[in-house]
Amino acid sequence: MKLIGISAAAMIAALTATPVLAADTKVTIAISGWTGFAPLTLAKEAGIFAKNGLDVTIKKVPQASRHLAIASGDVQCAATTVETWVVWNANGVTTTQLFQLDKSYGADGMVVRSGTAGIKDIKGKTVAASAPGTSPYFALAWMLKKNGMSVKDVTVVNMEPGAAAQAFIAGQNDAAMTYEPYLSAVREKPESGKIIATTLDYPMVMDTFGCTPKFIAENPDAVKALTKSYFDAVDMIKADQAKSYEIMGADVKQTGEKFGASAQYLRWQGREENKKFFAGDFQAFSKEAADLLLEIGVIKEIPDLTKIVDTRFIQ
């Protein structure tokens, strides 16, 4: 297999060569098992971070408490959805987005019982979703608003995406908000219910990577290396998809084949996609998201949206 005239073996060798940047800077990153974050795991496990001079520790931290890990100093960087950075900054956890990781193309969704004809039919029903301030809760609010409803029209039971999917399959709750790889668990159990809407219908889930302003100011070379490492991991996926899927799948106890099935519902974003995203789409979505977050009471005021992003390192 060739990639721009370079063999897959040569590409992988180049990605795992001798360190060239940021002399072994230590950094701890908070993520979840979301498929979109997997290139960060690949960068760690395939030695890409190390090659770029970084000593990276990855911690799995639920989105609902990820900002607490940042505020405590336990982690310096994190991956999460664009609107979540708005929530964190509005609530005093100052953070800066650096590059885009992925866009969901059906990887996040709402599952309902088979007899539910449309989203409007869940009015008065019980919906499992993560806590306010998380992506699943925001996705629920977004989908309800687009259908003339609000979160006040349903009863929300706070459950993390994996637990929400499993509880739904077990017959609990009328609906649930979840994402890959857990959404595929429902796809594989059609007798339990159906997926009524995903980000193909409501394109509002996109993830970015960011760090504290202090870490960025004190470690610009490391930030450059983190950004490069992510793009290197995306290149490795293109060069040797099978090996990459095996590595990323193992982290969430999936085979490479199962991981690939989840990955088909999202798109990882390379350097050029990043440049395009931050040239306009980012600003428009952040504004609409912030307005909704204010409306549903997740934030009390909208932070300065121009100060929660730094795109120097994707150029």
Steps between C-alpha positions, in 0.01 A plus 500: 500500500635842407434841657625793291775281362612370839441141608294429809804344668711807429226730629470308828877493541513875451224555754685301766850634439735685737354789707537835328293748702426615854753308710289246686245748635261329738130553432186327621195489274141426606277318252224238492451181298329698219614371162586850381772538762672175401781658291633641829518144634668393177756779537578371848508127426680523165775719642406813304487723806837368614647552153392863522667545839196464728451291811123461486266347754141444389227482762143390441287762673119529453405816315288617793810524722777561244507872578557420868811304408625804308412742779685285755813490287476122468492536121624779276313417182177332393280401211132587495224649287513861383206615712645340814797740487243780506348350816837456670613855428163644603531316830852617585713218359709699252609287207602553138413287198794422271388269220201303380496125550188372330151558369217258570320359197243285675719400793283677760129447527172452678360151541130442569256213529370353175155653536633858512424669168692825548699707748188696594355173632748483788327793670432400859727194466819399681830558318840378620774756435818624664486798735445861390821638353578183304467420131211247532295746708572777249410270209170424672428871550599575140276230350208597722534869410505419129167320562339784693569353844742540789660282765214606728268289283672172599633338815878469475670215685873569523699206366831489314477393131612140549270443795214679323527267201520186712208607719294571189578157355398350835160669471556803721388853403299609197794650317873556537776724368821316420790481254743259337608241581192463726250612235593196292396278792146623438541464122578133565191450721209630289255314720581744781409809300627721220721795425261784422752776436876541471746771410422430135162658573633755749868579423599649832768275651860595426798456728806708564816466706612768741717583798522755778635843399779451754618176338484656153695810607769301679532218244446628145731237353308226677171638370645499150608139557155399629339648191750333268455168680126503440547568129772231488252253654240588236768437235581163657133401482508577127829314452406184691134498595492138617786538748370837620150364556639208700695737728210742546244223540701325770470809720120461511504119500401470134652310210638707216198398293253612768687826545484561126125451508475782755751721320293507182258736676751782547780682320835583655616844392842563349694823479316637194159412646606681817589816309162499327308431822658784695451741210126530564309187601647505850388854571146449368443179693654633823261797494188287442612248761573771757155651448336162564716431807392836641136427418495165681686636802824306466690830496407836651692711250678445171881525524704689241494241220802659329722427799435126540685392186860526375557375146870592468610140519296358210659728241 
